[in-house]
Amino acid sequence: MTTALIIGGGIAGTVTAMALHKAGIDAVVHEAYPENAMDTGAFLVVAANGLEALRTIDAHQPVLDQSFAAGHVDFISDTGKRLGRKPMSGSQNGGIGSRTIRRATLVRALREEAVRRGVRIEYGKRLLAAHTSPDGTVVGSFADGGRAVADVLIGADGIHSLIRRTIDAASPRPRYTGQQTVCGYARDVPVAPDPDTYTMIFGKQAFFGCTTAPDGEIWWFTNAPAPELSPAELAAVTPAQWRERLTGLFAEDRTAAAGIIGATGEDIIATGAYDLVSTPTWSSDGMVIVGDAAHACAPNAAQGASLAIEDGVVLARCLRDLRRPRAAFAAYEGLRRERVEKVARSSAGMARRTAPGPVKRALRDATLPRRLDRAGQAAPDTDWLTGYRIDWDEPVDGRAAVHDRR
Ligand SMILES: Cc1cc2nc3c(=O)[nH]c(=O)nc-3n(C[C@H](O)[C@H](O)[C@H](O)COP(=O)(O)OP(=O)(O)OC[C@H]3O[C@@H](n4cnc5c(N)ncnc54)[C@H](O)[C@@H]3O)c2cc1C
């Protein structure tokens, strides 16, 4: 096995390509959009586990250079009372810690790093169909009439994955979690959170989070219960309408949320939140899925990008050591399924608690530390979620495979 065809040049696709390159396997990334067509401008957290996974292939530095630290979370009630403080991740234990970055910046940084290493990324290549030939190779056909052939095909094509449906036509569809996530960027706000800290507010009607970028800009998001809207319907809502709607949701609270939203200009981006907790079939002869194509988290756990990075690194180790696609895919699934489904379930639980309800119930949420000391400080985080580490050099044993759950 020496060549891989990767569909999707997002986070999972570029990281998988770099990890395969390190493993001595040639990978070409095929991305549907042109190179300069970068998305929405929303931001995300790359958690310590994601950055540490990037570090195993020595690709963390460009992300560190273009992001800023997310060290702590302060939890605030709708009355403005400080409920507790928690470290975002294991940075206190000498690790890299979690970072905040615009999604487009993250993807650009990963693509540039991949190209610097010699990975080929082809843009404007929308896959229309894929099949496995009798000789075992996989063939992808693209909207521009082109074809590509390789030993394996890796579907890194996101939550609406065509490869997931190609592998299993009956695979589940993404589920609307019942919440809209809106994010924005504000300047000249009187009460800015400390740099390095997320302020998370359990409002009466919605959840609000924000942090301060190094240049003083406030990066904020809301999670609010809302009926499902199509992307076109979401795009039709103007920034002024979002401001009015969201400030209304926080108007009765005694927190900074409404003021920050009100101080935001045109920089407001909205999206429906979807998830995909369990996909029964991850691979078939020659094809496998990674990242959101295989499992997608509601945004609440802030883990989708980090899990996508972990997937790419683990899959590359499996292909490096087991070579035969079927054995490698089974080992990859064996190493990944339990963890990613646990994270997706936990994120779905958080999304449910976005709905207004007693703060006490929300505080039982997994984002909160299990133990707070008297000052409301949490013990350093070494938990299963952000403390997860991958050992690149550890050989993958074929026995890591779980048995077919189909
Ligand atoms: C509002 C919001 C907030 C979020 N916040 C966080 C957060 O704080 N932390 C976090 O870790 N995650 C967060 N996430 C999740 C994170 O963005 C995703 O989990 C992550 O982008 C998944 O990466 P991916 O590469 O698997 O998929 P994607 O990023 O969706 O990339 C898929 C790529 O495949 C391409 N593609 C699709 N179809 C085809 C085709 N047929 N042919 C060729 N190319 C194709 C697409 O153009 C795209 O470039 C958030 C998500 C949302 C919506």
The ligand as a MOL file (V3000), in Angstrom:
LIG
                    3D

  0  0  0     0  0            999 V3000
M  V30 BEGIN CTAB
M  V30 COUNTS 53 58 0 0 0
M  V30 BEGIN ATOM
M  V30 1 C -20.2320 26.6610 14.8820 0
M  V30 2 C -19.2140 25.5840 15.0440 0
M  V30 3 C -18.2930 25.7020 16.0700 0
M  V30 4 C -17.3180 24.7190 16.2330 0
M  V30 5 N -16.4220 24.8530 17.2560 0
M  V30 6 C -15.4540 23.9350 17.3990 0
M  V30 7 C -14.4660 24.0720 18.4100 0
M  V30 8 O -14.4400 25.0470 19.1890 0
M  V30 9 N -13.5050 23.1190 18.4920 0
M  V30 10 C -13.4860 22.0550 17.6480 0
M  V30 11 O -12.5900 21.2100 17.7830 0
M  V30 12 N -14.4060 21.8930 16.6850 0
M  V30 13 C -15.3880 22.7980 16.5320 0
M  V30 14 N -16.2960 22.6530 15.5400 0
M  V30 15 C -16.2620 21.4570 14.6900 0
M  V30 16 C -15.1870 21.5090 13.6120 0
M  V30 17 O -15.3100 22.6780 12.8220 0
M  V30 18 C -15.2950 20.2500 12.7590 0
M  V30 19 O -15.3590 19.1220 13.5930 0
M  V30 20 C -14.1110 20.1190 11.8200 0
M  V30 21 O -14.0960 21.1930 10.9070 0
M  V30 22 C -14.1420 18.7820 11.1040 0
M  V30 23 O -13.0830 18.7390 10.1570 0
M  V30 24 P -13.2020 17.8220 8.8610 0
M  V30 25 O -11.9370 18.0490 8.1170 0
M  V30 26 O -13.5900 16.4580 9.2550 0
M  V30 27 O -14.4380 18.4070 8.0550 0
M  V30 28 P -14.5840 19.8160 7.3520 0
M  V30 29 O -13.8690 20.8700 8.1050 0
M  V30 30 O -16.0420 20.0030 7.0980 0
M  V30 31 O -13.8270 19.6290 5.9540 0
M  V30 32 C -14.3650 18.8510 4.9130 0
M  V30 33 C -13.7370 19.2920 3.6030 0
M  V30 34 O -14.1570 18.4100 2.5740 0
M  V30 35 C -14.4970 19.1670 1.4260 0
M  V30 36 N -15.4720 18.3610 0.6390 0
M  V30 37 C -16.7430 18.0460 0.9840 0
M  V30 38 N -17.3090 17.2960 0.0320 0
M  V30 39 C -16.3790 17.1140 -0.9420 0
M  V30 40 C -16.3650 16.4360 -2.1970 0
M  V30 41 N -17.4470 15.7620 -2.6520 0
M  V30 42 N -15.2350 16.4440 -2.9540 0
M  V30 43 C -14.1190 17.1080 -2.4980 0
M  V30 44 N -14.0800 17.7840 -1.3230 0
M  V30 45 C -15.1870 17.7890 -0.5480 0
M  V30 46 C -15.0840 20.4470 1.9950 0
M  V30 47 O -15.0660 21.5090 1.0590 0
M  V30 48 C -14.1630 20.7010 3.1850 0
M  V30 49 O -13.0220 21.4530 2.8380 0
M  V30 50 C -17.2870 23.6040 15.3620 0
M  V30 51 C -18.2270 23.4820 14.3250 0
M  V30 52 C -19.1940 24.4680 14.1680 0
M  V30 53 C -20.2050 24.3320 13.0610 0
M  V30 END ATOM
M  V30 BEGIN BOND
M  V30 1 1 1 2
M  V30 2 1 2 3
M  V30 3 2 2 52
M  V30 4 2 3 4
M  V30 5 1 4 5
M  V30 6 1 4 50
M  V30 7 2 5 6
M  V30 8 1 6 7
M  V30 9 1 6 13
M  V30 10 2 7 8
M  V30 11 1 7 9
M  V30 12 1 9 10
M  V30 13 2 10 11
M  V30 14 1 10 12
M  V30 15 2 12 13
M  V30 16 1 13 14
M  V30 17 1 14 15
M  V30 18 1 14 50
M  V30 19 1 15 16
M  V30 20 1 16 17
M  V30 21 1 16 18
M  V30 22 1 18 19
M  V30 23 1 18 20
M  V30 24 1 20 21
M  V30 25 1 20 22
M  V30 26 1 22 23
M  V30 27 1 23 24
M  V30 28 2 24 25
M  V30 29 1 24 26
M  V30 30 1 24 27
M  V30 31 1 27 28
M  V30 32 2 28 29
M  V30 33 1 28 30
M  V30 34 1 28 31
M  V30 35 1 31 32
M  V30 36 1 32 33
M  V30 37 1 33 34
M  V30 38 1 33 48
M  V30 39 1 34 35
M  V30 40 1 35 36
M  V30 41 1 35 46
M  V30 42 1 36 37
M  V30 43 1 36 45
M  V30 44 2 37 38
M  V30 45 1 38 39
M  V30 46 1 39 40
M  V30 47 2 39 45
M  V30 48 1 40 41
M  V30 49 2 40 42
M  V30 50 1 42 43
M  V30 51 2 43 44
M  V30 52 1 44 45
M  V30 53 1 46 47
M  V30 54 1 46 48
M  V30 55 1 48 49
M  V30 56 2 50 51
M  V30 57 1 51 52
M  V30 58 1 52 53
M  V30 END BOND
M  V30 END CTAB
M  END
